[in-house]
Amino acid sequence: MLQKLDELAEKGYYGMMSTAILCGSVMGGIMAMFALEKNSILLLAIGLAFTMANLVINIAQSPPKWIVRTFVASLIVNTLIILICVLT
């Protein structure tokens, strides 16, 4: 799956970058809302670290492979934090 995303990012570099920035920011905001609702600063800090890493990699115009990896990691971590906040 990651190899297909890598190929897609190679072909549409700027499209992938803008998609990663938009979706990563939205997920980071949703995660922040849930983490703050539970007063969990630790979860907020972890989620924001991954979200900011995704944004920094994209704004720095890093290689497509890095963009895909940080974007997927950010989505996974933010989704897990949202699930933790919802289920506890």
ZIZI-V136540 format. One record per pair of residues at least 12 apart in sequence whose ideal C-beta (glycine too) atoms are under 6 Angstrom apart, sorted by the first residue. I is the first residue (numbers start at 0). J is the second residue. D is the distance in whole Angstrom. If there is no record, write none. Layout:
I J D
I J D
This chain:
4 67 5
5 64 6
5 67 6
8 63 4
8 66 6
8 67 5
9 63 5
12 63 6
16 57 5
19 57 5
19 66 6
19 70 4
20 57 5
23 50 6
23 53 4
23 70 6
23 73 5
26 74 6
26 77 4
27 50 3
30 46 4
30 77 4
30 80 5
30 81 5
33 81 5
33 84 4
34 84 6
37 84 5
42 80 5
46 77 5
46 80 5
49 73 5
49 76 4
50 73 6
52 69 6
53 69 5
53 70 6
53 73 4
56 69 5
